[in-house]
Amino acid sequence: MNKDRQKMKAELLLSLHKGEKLLLLPNIWDPIGARILEAKGFPAIATASAAVSSSLGYKDGEKIKFSIHLEIVRRIVESVDIPVSADIESGYSANLTGLKENINLLIDTGAVGINIEDNTGTEGELRSIDEQCKRISAVRETAEKRGIHLVINARTDCFLSKTNKISEELINDAVKRANAFINAGADCIYPIGVLNFETVKTLRKKIKSPMNILGSARSVPLKTLQEIGINRVSFGPFVFRSCLKKFSDIVDELAELGSYDSFGSNTFSFDEAAKFLREEPG
């Protein structure tokens, strides 16, 4: 991708985190999903690592090769004209040298934003604040050397405990991590988890950067999130899982020699689907 064009896309993505309108990012896993969002007027695209890996038949948690992940991101980037942010989990490297190499490879795809997590890959285990700040700083430094303000959405997994109980201690830890990550170079903070209204409101008051909240059937309503000043909502693997459930329901009905109602009356026509397809390789 042309460097000036990529730089402009990065600046646009960053600006979308600072407007009055809530940035909605229904996370996708393939080019046609990206094209549908662009056609419907969404201003940016974000992938979901869980959706990408699941679509390839693997569990989440860096179970696919990074080269494969990059190829998916590249195809998505090349399929649309709007900015693309890629979920790269914990960066696919435990050390800073490998992380920097991976960020350079990601920038080569044309992506202009990332999600990066503060977990170690072991369930319930978080990196220390100091270690994660060094990793965020390394990402920022690498991108700046390339002349790109890569938009860093720094995820903290404080609220992903097995008990799923939100305590004052967890909130304080999330705030401490968030503000440290901002100082290290993050642009947006993502305290992932299905958080209640009071928790979201407290975090919004205490975190000094744009914030990303996870949208789900149990989340605070979107209009409420916009009213209290949340900047961005992403949906993780939920869109993908919803589509997968639809597919499962269709094949269950067909297996029983049932009707075609499960897909026949609610589907794109050939021409409608063709609007999002290309005739030649990019």
C-alpha positions in Angstrom: 0.0 0.0 0.0 1.1 3.5 -0.7 2.7 4.9 2.5 0.9 8.3 2.3 -2.4 6.5 1.8 -1.7 4.2 4.7 -0.7 7.2 6.9 -4.0 9.0 6.0 -6.0 5.9 6.9 -4.3 5.7 10.3 -5.1 9.3 11.0 -8.7 8.8 10.0 -9.0 5.7 12.3 -7.6 7.7 15.2 -10.0 10.6 14.5 -12.9 8.2 14.6 -12.1 7.5 18.3 -12.4 11.2 19.1 -15.7 12.2 17.5 -19.1 12.5 19.1 -20.4 9.5 17.2 -19.9 6.0 18.7 -17.5 4.0 16.5 -19.2 0.7 15.9 -17.0 -2.2 14.7 -18.9 -5.4 14.0 -15.8 -7.6 13.9 -15.3 -9.6 10.7 -13.1 -12.4 9.5 -13.1 -12.2 5.7 -13.1 -9.8 2.8 -16.8 -10.1 1.9 -17.7 -9.2 5.5 -15.5 -6.1 5.2 -17.0 -5.1 1.9 -20.6 -5.4 3.3 -19.7 -3.1 6.2 -18.1 -0.6 3.8 -21.1 -0.7 1.5 -23.4 0.0 4.5 -21.4 3.1 5.5 -19.3 1.8 8.4 -16.2 4.0 8.5 -13.7 1.4 9.5 -13.1 -2.4 9.8 -11.9 -4.5 12.7 -11.1 -8.2 12.7 -11.7 -10.5 15.6 -8.9 -13.1 16.3 -11.4 -15.6 17.6 -13.5 -15.3 14.4 -10.5 -15.5 12.1 -9.1 -18.6 13.9 -12.5 -20.3 14.2 -13.2 -19.7 10.5 -10.1 -21.7 9.8 -11.0 -24.5 12.3 -8.8 -23.5 15.2 -9.4 -22.3 18.7 -8.5 -18.7 19.7 -5.2 -18.0 21.4 -2.6 -17.7 18.7 -3.3 -21.2 17.5 -2.8 -20.3 13.8 0.5 -19.3 12.3 1.1 -15.6 12.3 1.8 -15.8 8.5 -1.7 -17.2 7.9 -3.2 -14.5 10.2 -1.3 -11.8 8.2 -2.5 -13.2 4.9 -6.1 -12.9 6.1 -5.5 -9.3 7.2 -3.9 -8.4 3.9 -6.8 -9.8 1.9 -9.2 -7.8 4.1 -7.2 -4.6 3.8 -7.0 -5.0 0.0 -10.8 -5.6 -0.3 -11.8 -2.2 1.0 -10.8 1.5 0.9 -11.6 2.2 4.6 -9.1 1.7 7.5 -8.6 -1.8 8.9 -7.6 -2.6 12.5 -6.3 -6.1 13.2 -6.7 -8.2 16.3 -3.3 -9.7 16.9 -4.0 -11.1 20.4 -0.8 -10.8 22.5 1.4 -10.1 19.5 2.4 -13.6 18.6 5.8 -13.2 20.4 6.8 -13.3 24.1 9.9 -11.1 23.5 10.2 -7.5 22.2 12.4 -8.3 19.2 9.8 -10.8 17.9 7.0 -8.3 18.6 8.7 -5.6 16.7 9.2 -7.9 13.7 5.6 -8.9 13.8 4.4 -5.2 13.9 6.6 -4.5 10.9 5.0 -7.4 9.0 1.5 -6.3 10.1 2.2 -2.7 8.8 3.3 -4.3 5.5 -0.3 -5.7 5.1 -1.7 -2.1 5.1 -3.5 -2.4 8.4 -3.5 0.8 10.5 -4.7 -0.3 13.9 -4.3 -3.2 16.3 -5.8 -4.8 19.3 -3.1 -6.1 21.7 -3.8 -8.0 24.9 -2.1 -8.0 28.3 -2.5 -11.7 29.0 0.4 -14.2 28.7 -1.6 -16.8 26.9 -2.2 -18.8 30.1 -5.7 -18.5 31.3 -6.1 -15.9 34.0 -2.5 -14.8 33.9 -1.7 -11.2 33.1 1.6 -9.6 32.2 2.9 -7.1 34.8 2.1 -3.5 34.0 5.7 -2.7 33.5 6.2 -5.5 31.0 3.0 -4.7 29.0 4.0 -1.0 28.9 7.3 -2.0 27.4 5.5 -4.0 24.8 3.1 -1.2 23.9 6.1 1.3 23.7 7.8 -1.2 21.4 4.8 -1.3 19.1 4.5 2.5 19.1 8.3 3.0 18.4 8.2 0.4 15.5 5.2 2.1 13.9 6.6 5.6 14.3 9.8 4.5 12.5 7.6 3.4 9.6 5.9 6.8 9.6 2.5 5.4 10.6 0.5 6.2 13.7 -0.7 2.7 14.2 -3.8 3.0 16.4 -3.2 0.9 19.4 -6.3 -0.5 21.2 -4.8 -1.8 24.4 -6.9 -4.6 25.8 -6.8 -5.5 29.5 -8.2 -8.8 30.7 -8.8 -7.8 34.3 -12.4 -8.7 34.1 -12.1 -12.1 32.5 -11.9 -13.9 35.8 -13.6 -17.3 36.2 -15.9 -15.9 38.9 -16.9 -13.0 36.6 -17.5 -10.9 39.7 -16.6 -7.2 39.4 -15.0 -5.9 42.5 -13.5 -2.5 43.4 -10.1 -4.1 43.4 -10.6 -5.3 39.8 -11.8 -1.8 38.7 -8.8 -0.2 40.3 -6.4 -2.6 38.7 -8.1 -1.9 35.3 -7.8 1.8 35.8 -4.1 1.6 36.8 -3.3 -0.6 33.8 -5.3 1.6 31.5 -3.6 4.9 32.4 -0.1 3.2 32.4 -0.8 1.8 28.9 -1.9 5.3 27.7 1.3 6.8 28.9 3.2 4.0 27.1 1.6 4.9 23.8 -1.9 3.3 23.6 -4.6 5.3 21.9 -7.6 3.5 23.3 -8.3 1.2 26.2 -10.3 -2.0 26.0 -11.4 -3.4 29.3 -12.9 -6.6 27.8 -15.7 -8.3 29.5 -19.5 -7.9 29.8 -19.5 -5.0 32.2 -22.5 -3.5 34.0 -23.5 0.1 33.7 -22.0 1.3 37.0 -18.6 -0.3 36.1 -18.6 1.2 32.6 -19.5 4.6 34.1 -16.7 4.4 36.7 -14.1 3.3 34.1 -15.2 6.2 31.8 -14.7 8.7 34.6 -11.3 7.4 35.6 -9.6 6.5 32.3 -8.3 9.4 30.4 -8.3 8.1 26.9 -10.9 6.8 24.4 -12.5 3.6 25.5 -13.7 0.4 23.8 -16.5 -1.7 25.2 -17.5 -5.2 24.2 -21.0 -5.3 22.7 -23.1 -8.4 23.4 -26.7 -9.4 24.2 -25.9 -8.7 27.9 -24.0 -5.4 27.4 -25.0 -1.9 28.3 -27.2 -0.6 25.4 -25.4 1.2 22.6 -27.3 4.5 23.0 -26.4 4.5 26.7 -22.7 3.9 25.9 -22.7 6.8 23.6 -24.4 9.0 26.2 -21.8 8.3 28.8 -18.9 9.0 26.5 -17.7 5.6 25.3 -15.9 6.0 22.0 -15.9 2.6 20.5 -17.8 -0.7 20.6 -16.5 -4.0 19.2 -18.3 -7.3 19.2 -15.6 -9.9 19.4 -16.7 -13.3 18.0 -20.4 -12.8 18.5 -21.2 -11.8 14.9 -19.3 -14.9 13.7 -21.0 -17.2 16.1 -24.4 -15.9 15.2 -23.7 -16.7 11.5 -22.4 -20.1 12.5 -25.6 -20.8 14.5 -27.6 -19.9 11.4 -25.6 -22.3 9.3 -26.0 -25.1 11.9 -29.8 -24.5 12.0 -30.0 -24.7 8.2 -28.1 -28.0 7.9 -30.1 -29.5 10.8 -33.3 -28.8 8.9 -31.9 -30.2 5.7 -30.7 -33.4 7.5 -34.3 -34.1 8.5 -35.5 -33.7 4.9 -37.2 -30.6 6.1 -38.3 -27.6 4.1 -36.1 -24.9 2.6 -37.6 -22.2 4.8 -34.5 -21.9 7.0 -32.6 -20.2 4.1 -34.9 -20.0 1.1 -36.9 -17.0 2.2 -34.1 -15.0 3.9 -31.1 -14.9 1.6 -29.2 -12.7 -0.8 -30.0 -13.2 -4.4 -27.2 -13.9 -6.9 -27.0 -10.3 -7.9 -27.2 -9.0 -4.4 -24.2 -11.1 -3.3 -22.3 -10.2 -6.5 -22.2 -6.6 -5.5 -19.6 -7.5 -2.9 -17.4 -9.7 -5.2 -14.6 -9.0 -7.6 -14.1 -10.6 -11.0 -10.3 -10.8 -10.8 -7.7 -11.2 -8.1 -6.5 -8.0 -6.5 
